[in-house]
Structure formats: structure tokens, C-alpha cells
Amino acid sequence: MELTLESALSPGGLLGNLSYVLLIASMAMRDIFWLRVLAICSGVSGIAYDLFWLSDPVGVFWESGFTAINLAQWLWLVAERRSCALTPDQAAIRLRVFPSLSELDFRRLVDAAELREVPAGEVLLRRGDVVRVLCLVLAGEAAVGLDDRVFSTCVSDDFIGEIGFTRGVPATATVVATEPMRLMTFDGAWLRAKMADDPEFERAFGFALNANLASKLIRRQQTSDVV
């Protein structure tokens, strides 16, 4: 087929252009699920273009292989996501605390976490200790203090030990449960390995930690203003 403006704007030419547009758009997708969807659509339009307008069996062969691989990967993703469905409570935690984390990554995070019930009075973190476990408060409240002086609290959706974890330094304060608490705990070594292997996970998890730290600072400032 001779390449002219008329041929480029013909139904066949537009279909061929659509194949490339969809392929480029798929490369811009951050979510692998939608990357696969657009890649499949690109492959299907490419097959139609090569088959009906170019009569190119070689092009049909390679476009079919490209489409088949992406379709298989997409079906695998669908099956994986169905097996990783979140409970309503877990979905709510993800929405509140980890809005940048994909559902699949959050499911993996939950699977690696441990749920703990702690009584009032239990020391959750002591100043000077190495932070080996990062905690997320699901229910209850804890006092954050220094030298017998309480200067802050940790409540639902707050992290405990995030400063020591992110900076790799000993805990800067002591945290004590002031009432029965329910915690989701994450092994620090596992988290660091996961963040090192997955930059997208590291970005999303770091966003959650920074957002919570900012919330704590605002809450502390508001408390100080009232006092």
C-alpha cells in the first residue's frame, strides 16, 4: 500500500494508526492491568489491519503472538486479583492509610502482616530500642512520651515507630498503650526488602508514612495551641 495522506485517513489507515496509538498509550499506563488491556486492543486492531488491509501474513503472525501473550498475562492478573479480594475492613484501611498502594500490593502487605491485641499498659516501643517492627494502630490509643512526659498520642490509622524505621535510627520516644489496642505489625526486614525490590511499592508506602507523620505533627500543634 502506498503511503499517502489519503491512505493514512482511510478506514484501514486509521485502524493501523489506532494500533500504534493504543500501544503507546499502554506504555504510559502505571497500572499493569490497564497496560495489558490496551496492549490487547492494540494487538487486535493490528491483526485486523494486517489481515484485511495489508494482507500481510507475517504481520498477522507477530501481532497474534503479541496479543496472545498479553491476553494470557491479563487473564492471570484477573485470576490473581480475584484471589486477593479485600474484606470491607481491609478495603477501608487501604483507602484511609494506603491510598497510593495498589489493591494487589496491599493484599500482599496484609498477608505479610501480623495482627496483635495488646492490653493497656504494654510498652509498644521504648526509647533507644532498634525499631524492628513497624506498627499500624487499628483500634485503641497509646501515649508517646519522653522522660515521663507525654507529648503526643497514637490513635487509629497512626503508625508507631515510623521515624526509627525510615531513618534507621533507634526509637526517639517511648510508646505505651493507654487502653486495649489492636495493631497490624510489619516486620521491618521484610518491609525494607520489599521496598528495595519494588520502587512503586516504596513510593506508595513512603507516601503513607509521610502523610501520617504530617497528620501527627498537625494534631500535636493543635493540641499545643489549645493548651
N, C-alpha and C positions, 0 to 999 in steps of 0.2 A: 504493500500500500504506500503510495506516495504521500509524504508528509506535507500537507498544506494547511492553511488556516481553515479552509472549508472541511477538510478531513478531520481536523482536530475538534471542530464544533459539531461534527456529525454524531448520531447516536452511538456509533461504535467508538469514535474518538473520545467522546465524553465518558463512556464506560471505561475505556483504558485509562483516562486521566483520573477517574474516580478510584480505580485500583491503587494508583500511586498516592493519591491524597489520603486514602484510608490507611495505607501503610505508614506514611509519615505521621499521621495522627496517632497511630498505635504506638509509635516510638516516643511520643510525648506523654503517654499515659504513665502515671506513677503507680497506679493500681494494676498489678499483673493480670487481674481478672479482665478488666476492660481492654488491656493491651491485647489479650488473646481474642476477645470478641471482635475488635476492629481488624486484627490480622486475618481472622477467618473471613470477614466481609471483604477485605482486600483480595484474598485469595479467590473467593467465589467470583467476584467481578473480573478478576484477571483470567480465570478459566473461561468465562463467557466471552471475553474479548478475544482471547487467543483461538477459541474454538469456532466462533461464529463470524468474526470479522477478519482475523488474520489467517485462519485455517493453519495454525502452527502447532503441530503435534508435540514438538519439543517443549514449547511454552506451556501447553496444557499439562504435559507430564510434570514439569517442575512446579507449576502453580498448584497442581493437585497434591504433590508431596508436601509442599509448604502448608497448604490448607489442612491436610490430614494430620500433620504433626501438631499444629496449633489447636485443631479440634480435639485431639486426644489429650493435650495438656489442659484445655479448658474443661473437658469432662472430668478430669482428675481433680481440678480445682473445685468444681461444683460438688463432687463427692466428698472432698476434704472439708469444705465449708459446712456441708450438711452434718458431718460427723462432729464438727466443732461448734455446734449451735450453743449459744449462751442462754443461761436461765434469765428470767426477768431481773433478778437482783444483780447478776453479773453484768448484764447489759446496762443497768443504771450506773454501776460503778465505772464502767468504761466511759460512759457518756460524761459523767461528772469529773473523773480524775484523769482518764487517759483518752481525751477526745481525738488526739492525733495518731493513736495507735490503731492499726487495722484490727478487724474482728479476729482474724486468724492469729495475729501476733498476741493479742490479748488472751485468746484461748490458751496459747502456749505458756503465757505468763502465769495464768491461773493454774494450769496443770503443774507448773514447777513450784508453785507457792504452797505454803502450809498454813492452815487455819488454826489459830490458838485462842483459847479462852483463859483470861488471866484474872485473878482476884484483885480486889482493892488492896493497895499497899505493896504490890510487887514492883520491884525495881526493874524497869524495862531496859534502861541504859544508864551506865554510870560514867560520870566524867572521867576522862583519861583512858577509858577502855577502847580497844580497837573495835570498830564497827564491822562486825562480820555478817550481821543480818540487818536488812532494811525492813522496817515495819510500816504497814498502812493501817490506820485505825478505821475499823468498820463500825464500831459502836463503843460508847464509853468515853471517858476523859482521863487525861494524865496531866500531871504538873511538871513543868520544866523549870529546874532551879539550879542555883549556883551558890554554894556556901550557905545552905539552909535558907536561901531567899528564893521564893518562887517569882519568876518574872514573865512566865508565859504558860499557855496550856496547849495540849494537843487534843483535838476533837475529831469527830468523824470526817473522813477523807483527808486527814493530815498524815504526812509521813513522819516517822521517828528515825533519826539517825542519818538524814539525807546529807547534812553538811559533812560529817565524817566520811560518809560513803563517797560522795562526789570529789572531795578534796584529798581523800586518802590520809586523813589525819585522825588522831584519837578523838573521841566524843568530847564536845566542848561544854556539855551540861549533863546533869542527871535528870532522868525522866522516870517518874513514879506514877503508877496507876492510882487515881484518887477514887475510882469506882470500878466495878467489874467491867472488863473490856473484852472485845472481840477483835482480833488482829489477823491480817493477812501478812505473812512474813516471807521474805525473799532472801535466799542465800546470796550473799554478796559476791562470792566467787563465780557462781553461775551467772549472775547478772552482768558482771564485768566481761565474762567470756562472750555472752550473748551480744553485748553492746559492741565489743571489738569485732565480732564476726558480721554484724548487721548494722551498717551505718544508718539505715532508715529507722530501725528499732531504737538505736542510740539517740537519734534526733527526737523521736516521739517520746521516749521515756524521759529524756533530759528536759523536754518541754513541760512534762507533768511535774517533775521535781522543782523546776524553776517557778512554775505557776503557783505551786503550793507554798514555796518559800516566800514569794511575794505576798500571798494571802496572809501568811502568818505575821509578816512584818507590818502589814496594814492593820491587822487585828490588834497587834501589840501596841501600835501607835494610837489607835482609837481608845484602847484601854487606858493608856497613859494620859491621854487628853481628858478622859472622864475623871480619873483620879486627881 
